[in-house]
Amino acid sequence: MSAAHPLAPLIPSIPSLFPRIAPRLALGAVLAVACTQAFATEPRTAWYVQGGVAEDAQSLTVGASRDWRWEKQYRYGHVSGQWQGEVARWHSDSENSTQVGFTPALRWRPNGWREGWFVEGGIGVNVIFPKYDTRVKEFSTTFNFGDHIAIGKRFGADRQHEWSLRFQHFSNARIENPNPGENFLQFRYTRRL
């Protein structure tokens, strides 16, 4: 008698996963293609520190970002992008977790807004270990997606300083249950080099 393959229980569920993660994969593909379509000035690197609060946790994050070599002026504003990588520590009422993430993000500076203001959004991949677990919520996977939207402002003589107010949602896109997700309200300070 042959033993069943260890991934056999997952195989029937793969087709059911596609509709749930396809929009996120499509956005990632669009972001990857977009960064090859037009070229901008020399990209800049930045470091950031960020604090966040959620229903059941607080977070402290440090990270780095790198501008894409792509930007484009559209009728309603200027669009650019950046890669963001970060490490965070989540403190909850029962167990602390470490979050490591990588996110491509699009940034829009609307025409007519005062100089320096922007709106940003992105979807990235994250590993959260040990699995996030509070008295109320328990993640079933260490792999999770992180979606964010932010509003912020660059300032300083060379626009080297930046602050942003961010909303970020973490979940595994129903890859496995339970999948309660967690929402953070975050404040970020960035120093561009």
C-alpha positions, 0 to 999 in steps of 0.5 A: 500500500502506497503512502499518500503524498504529504501535499495531497490534502492541499491539492483539491483546495488550490483551485479554490484559492485562485479566486481569492488571491488572483486580484492581489497577484494581478496588482503585483504584476501590474506594479512590476510591469509599470516599473519598466515603462518609464524612467525617472531621475536617479532613485533615492533610498530612505530609512523609516521608523513607524509606530502602530496600534491595532485592536489587540496589539501595538507595533514598532517598525524600522525599514528602508525604501528605494524609489523605482526608476519609473514615474509618470505624469498623468492628467490628474497627477504624478505617479511614482513607486518604491520598494519597501522592506521592513522588520517590525515587532508586534506586542499583544496581550498574550504573545509578541511576534516579529513581522518581516515584509516586502512591499511594492507601493505606488505613490500619487501626487494629485495636481492641485494639492499643495507641494509635497502631499501624496497618497500611497497604496501597496500590497506586499508579502509578510512573514509573521513569527511566531504566528500572531496570537492574542486572546481574541485573534489567532492567525493560522499561517506565518505567511500573510499579505499586507495591504496599506493606504497612506496620506503624507507629506514631504518637507525640508529643503531637499524634500528629505523628510516625510511623515505619513498616516497609514492604515494597514491590513494583514491577513492570509487571503483565506489560504487557511482558516482561521483568518481574522486579519489585523488592522493597524493605524500607523504613523511613519517618519521617513528620512530620505538620503 
